[in-house]
């Protein structure tokens, strides 16, 4: 389970709205101070370094929660891998397959390029259709895992 901590901003009987802060990968990296990529990222676009997202989640059997509580939101690793394969793998494979078919048929290079473009367009349409279908599937939705208990230091 991939987890993220968020803050409850609104709730009702069925749903909970949780605000999370998306940070860039550079902010969590140990080599940030010596990395040229981090410096360029800071110079080019600081507004993208931290963005707030609000997620609408089904209210499960988590302890009583209130607005302002910190909660843990998670999504299964398998769901994330499947979604990444759908978003990245299907278009790449479609371009290669359609271009390969165009070349196998004996089309000139421009025909192979058009076949590849047709494969890309077909994959975008199919990925959009599949993702719309998966958006209703509870296995691909983030879930509210638990209420986060703040650690208290004694002494």
Secondary structure, 3 states (H helix, E strand, C coil): CEEEEEEEEEECCCEEEEEEEEECHHHHCCCHHHCHHHHHHHHHCHHHCEEEEEEEEECCCCCCCCCCCEEEEEECHHHHHHHHHHHHHHHHHHHHHHHHHHHHHCCCHHHHHHHHHHHHHHHHHHHHHHHHHHCCCHHHCCEEEEECCCCCCCC
